[in-house]
Amino acid sequence: MDHQPLYEKVRLTLVERMISGAWLPGQMVPSEFKIADDLGVSQGTVRKALDEMAGAGLLVRKQGRGTFVAEAEDRAILFKFYRLIADDAPSGSGATQDFPQSEFLSVQNERAPSGLQAVFGIAEDETIWRLERLRRHKGKVILWEEIALPAKRFDGFDRTSPLPNNLYQFYSKTFGVTVSKVEERLKAIAAPHAVAAHLEIPDAAPLLEITRHAHALDGPVIEWRRSLCSTEAVHYYNAL
């Protein structure tokens, strides 16, 4: 017997519209009445499904205008996935902070190592895009990171130059890949020599390592990311 709540079935149906491109980033979604009539359910069921999607950052409600498919450049959505803020920032002010600027050091296409084959669920002969970049806050490099993407999902990734600062917006608009959630693991490590040089800190100085799996709307991991951060002037912030 299927015990899945009706609103959850409606939510999955609406998410599928986003995956298929029927609902595009920035597009206003139909009214609750229209969706309810289309799916043969009550407006209350549709409202609960939309509430769940808004809570997950997939939709944005704009007072007096309606409900829209979230865009990666929406600051509230953007800072949902960027959790480093200045030490002197007021508590809870993440979405008002300056977003860090990026400097890409390299973009390479290479055979996926076994660990990333498992992460992305790809065959051993498939390739990945591997990016290396620095991120600056108020002109100072605070973050070195490496990013891996399954090449099949991001065909022609290297044809954009220069790459934009906001990668999640780029994924969505160029490749139709919307990041719906991320999983992160945090650990304290000693700075490797090459990274220490980029961050202008001593070798083996303490760094915050953030390892991330970013999931697309349809479920699979579409980005692996490892960020090494100097926390002299910033900290990791999360409100639960």
C-alpha positions in Angstrom: 0.0 0.0 0.0 1.3 3.5 -0.9 1.4 5.6 2.3 3.0 8.6 0.6 1.0 11.8 1.5 -0.9 13.3 -1.4 0.9 16.7 -1.0 4.3 14.9 -1.4 3.1 13.3 -4.6 2.0 16.8 -5.8 5.4 18.2 -4.8 7.3 15.5 -6.8 5.1 16.2 -9.8 5.9 19.9 -9.6 9.6 19.3 -9.1 9.5 17.1 -12.2 8.2 20.2 -14.1 11.3 22.0 -13.0 13.6 19.2 -14.0 11.9 18.9 -17.5 12.2 22.6 -18.1 8.4 23.2 -18.1 9.0 25.6 -15.2 12.2 27.6 -15.8 14.2 29.7 -13.2 12.6 33.0 -12.7 9.3 32.0 -14.1 6.1 32.7 -12.2 4.3 29.5 -11.4 0.5 29.0 -12.0 -1.9 29.8 -9.2 -2.8 27.3 -6.6 -6.3 27.1 -8.1 -4.9 26.4 -11.6 -2.5 23.7 -10.3 -5.2 22.1 -8.2 -7.5 21.9 -11.1 -4.8 20.6 -13.4 -3.9 17.8 -10.9 -7.3 17.1 -9.6 -6.5 17.8 -6.0 -7.5 20.4 -3.4 -5.9 23.9 -3.2 -4.9 23.0 0.4 -2.9 20.1 -0.9 -1.2 22.3 -3.5 -0.5 25.0 -1.0 1.3 22.5 1.3 3.4 21.2 -1.6 4.3 24.7 -2.6 5.2 25.5 1.0 7.6 22.6 1.1 9.2 23.7 -2.1 9.6 27.3 -0.9 11.1 26.0 2.4 13.6 24.0 0.4 14.5 27.1 -1.6 13.1 25.9 -4.9 10.4 28.6 -5.1 10.5 32.2 -4.0 7.4 34.1 -2.9 7.4 37.8 -3.8 4.9 39.9 -2.0 2.2 41.3 -4.2 3.7 39.6 -7.3 3.3 35.8 -6.9 5.4 32.7 -6.5 8.4 32.1 -8.8 10.9 29.4 -9.6 14.0 30.3 -7.6 17.0 31.6 -9.5 20.5 30.9 -8.2 21.3 34.6 -8.1 18.5 35.2 -5.6 20.6 36.2 -2.6 18.6 34.2 -0.1 19.1 31.1 -2.3 22.7 31.9 -3.0 23.7 32.2 0.7 21.8 29.0 1.4 24.8 27.3 -0.2 27.6 29.7 1.0 28.0 29.7 4.7 31.2 31.8 5.4 30.6 35.2 6.8 32.9 37.9 8.3 33.7 37.7 12.0 32.3 41.2 12.6 29.0 40.5 10.8 25.8 40.6 12.9 24.3 37.2 13.8 21.9 36.0 11.1 23.0 38.5 8.5 24.5 36.0 6.0 22.3 37.0 3.1 23.4 40.6 3.5 27.1 39.9 3.2 29.3 40.5 0.2 29.5 37.4 -2.0 33.2 36.4 -2.5 34.8 37.0 -5.9 36.4 34.1 -7.8 39.7 33.6 -9.7 39.8 30.4 -11.7 43.3 28.9 -11.8 42.5 25.9 -14.1 39.8 23.9 -15.8 40.8 20.4 -16.9 39.0 17.4 -18.4 40.3 14.1 -17.1 39.4 10.5 -16.3 37.4 10.2 -13.2 39.2 8.6 -10.3 37.4 5.6 -8.7 36.3 7.7 -5.7 34.5 10.2 -7.9 33.1 7.5 -10.1 31.3 6.2 -7.1 30.2 9.7 -6.0 28.7 10.5 -9.5 27.6 7.0 -10.3 29.5 7.0 -13.6 31.5 4.4 -15.5 35.2 4.0 -15.1 35.9 5.3 -18.7 33.9 8.5 -18.2 35.6 11.9 -17.6 35.1 14.8 -15.2 35.7 18.5 -15.3 38.1 19.5 -12.5 38.3 23.1 -11.6 40.7 24.9 -9.2 39.9 28.4 -8.0 40.6 31.0 -5.3 37.9 33.1 -3.6 38.5 36.6 -2.2 36.7 38.5 0.5 37.3 42.2 0.6 40.3 41.7 -1.7 42.0 39.0 0.5 42.2 35.3 -0.6 40.4 33.3 2.0 39.5 30.1 0.2 41.2 27.6 -2.2 38.9 25.0 -3.7 38.8 22.2 -6.2 35.5 21.3 -7.9 34.7 18.2 -9.9 31.7 17.8 -12.3 30.6 14.8 -14.4 31.5 15.8 -18.0 28.5 14.0 -19.5 26.1 16.3 -17.6 28.2 19.4 -18.4 29.1 18.9 -22.0 31.1 21.9 -23.3 31.8 23.3 -19.9 35.1 24.7 -21.0 33.6 26.8 -23.8 32.7 29.6 -21.5 35.5 32.0 -20.7 35.8 33.5 -18.3 33.7 31.4 -16.0 31.3 33.3 -13.9 31.6 33.9 -10.2 28.2 32.3 -9.4 28.6 28.7 -10.6 25.2 27.5 -9.5 23.5 30.1 -11.6 25.7 29.1 -14.5 24.8 25.4 -14.1 21.1 26.3 -14.1 21.0 28.7 -17.0 23.5 27.0 -19.3 23.1 23.3 -18.6 19.6 23.1 -17.1 21.1 21.7 -13.9 19.5 23.1 -10.7 21.2 22.4 -7.4 18.5 21.5 -4.9 20.5 20.6 -1.8 24.0 20.1 -0.6 25.7 17.9 2.0 28.8 19.1 3.7 31.5 17.6 6.0 33.7 19.9 8.0 37.2 19.1 9.4 40.3 20.9 10.7 43.4 20.2 8.7 47.0 21.6 8.3 47.5 23.7 5.2 49.3 21.9 2.4 52.3 23.9 1.0 50.7 24.9 -2.3 47.5 26.0 -0.7 49.3 27.9 2.0 51.1 29.9 -0.7 47.9 30.9 -2.3 46.4 31.9 1.0 49.6 33.7 2.1 49.8 31.7 5.4 52.5 29.5 6.9 52.7 25.9 5.8 50.7 23.6 8.1 48.6 26.5 9.5 45.2 25.4 10.6 42.5 25.5 7.9 38.8 24.6 7.7 38.2 21.8 5.1 34.7 21.7 3.7 33.8 18.7 1.5 30.6 19.1 -0.4 28.2 16.9 -2.4 25.7 19.0 -4.4 22.5 17.3 -5.6 20.4 18.1 -8.7 16.7 18.3 -8.5 16.4 14.8 -9.9 18.6 13.4 -7.0 22.1 12.5 -8.2 25.3 14.3 -7.1 26.3 16.7 -9.8 29.2 18.5 -8.1 31.9 17.4 -5.7 33.8 20.2 -4.0 36.6 20.5 -1.5 37.2 24.0 0.0 40.1 24.9 2.2 39.4 28.1 4.2 41.5 30.4 6.3 39.3 31.5 9.2 41.4 34.4 10.4 38.6 36.9 9.5 35.6 34.7 8.6 33.7 31.8 10.2 31.3 29.1 9.1 27.7 30.1 10.0 24.6 27.9 10.0 21.2 28.5 11.6 19.2 25.4 12.2 
